[in-house]
Each structure stands twice: as C-alpha cells, then as structure tokens.
Amino acid sequence: MTLGIACALGYAALPATAASFDCGRAKQADEKTICADRQLSELDVQMATTYRLLRGLFAMGMRGSLGDSQLAWLEQRRACGANKACLKQRYRDRLDALQKVYDGIDKPI
C-alpha cells in the first residue's frame, strides 16, 4: 500500500476547499494563492496529512530531521509567491519526497 492511499482515508474526511492552515490568517502570497485555488488547497491538505502521518511513525531524532526538511520545503513554497505552476510543482516534489521516506521504512510482513 502506498502512503497516498493510507492518507486518503484521513484526507477524504476534510472539506474539499480547506487548506491545512487557517485561510482567514493567510498573509503571504503563497498562502493566499493556495486558499484561492481548489487544487492547491487539496494538495496542501494531502501533503499536511501525509507529513503528520509520517511524523507519528518516527522517534524524536528522525522527527527532527523530517521537521527540518519540512521547514526547508516551506521556504521553497513561499519563494513561489502567487505562481500556481510553481506551487503545484513544489507540492508534487514534496509528496514524492515524503513517499520515498515512507517507502524506506522497514515494515513488518
């Protein structure tokens, strides 16, 4: 099973147009653009759900590393500003990276 399928269970319960953050407090261009675009908003929720699921699977040391990579990714996302194509690519890249982290976890048979 892929991480995307696992996350879809939690993701399906969320409103389709809700980003993973409070759009009422969006101040940055990237945040406002995500809130205004349904596809970006859905990608944001999918990424946030995936990240939270993975974060819960690791001990503190690995959680810190995962958190550092998330902060670096947020800086990359912010650099996109209001560019929708850039934002979509950043989300695709991050979801791929998180899937690779999941694929690298030793799982019981």
C-alpha positions, -999 to 999 in steps of 0.1 A, spaced: 0 0 0 13 35 -8 13 63 17 -11 82 -6 -37 55 -2 -33 55 36 -35 93 37 -66 93 15 -86 79 44 -79 109 66 -79 133 37 -113 123 24 -130 135 56 -118 171 52 -137 198 33 -126 199 -4 -117 236 -3 -100 238 30 -62 243 32 -43 227 61 -40 262 76 -64 290 85 -71 308 53 -85 337 73 -50 344 86 -32 339 52 -9 368 47 18 356 23 12 354 -15 17 316 -15 -9 311 13 -34 334 -4 -30 316 -37 -34 282 -21 -66 293 -3 -80 307 -36 -73 276 -57 -91 243 -50 -64 221 -65 -37 238 -45 -58 236 -14 -63 199 -19 -26 193 -25 -19 213 7 -42 191 28 -28 159 12 8 170 19 0 180 55 -19 148 62 10 128 48 36 147 68 16 143 100 12 105 94 49 101 88 59 123 117 40 100 140 59 69 128 93 82 139 112 87 171 124 121 181 157 121 161 141 113 128 111 136 136 136 164 139 151 156 105 117 154 89 107 187 105 138 204 92 131 191 57 95 204 60 107 239 70 131 239 41 102 229 18 80 257 32 107 282 23 107 268 -13 70 270 -14 70 306 -1 95 315 -28 69 306 -55 47 335 -43 15 336 -63 28 314 -92 4 285 -93 25 263 -116 55 267 -92 33 259 -62 19 228 -78 54 216 -86 66 222 -51 37 201 -37 43 173 -62 80 173 -53 72 172 -15 47 145 -18 72 124 -39 99 130 -12 75 120 16 65 89 -3 102 80 -6 106 84 32 77 61 37 90 35 12 123 35 31 107 25 64 111 -12 74 76 -26 76 66 -58 93 55 -85 69 
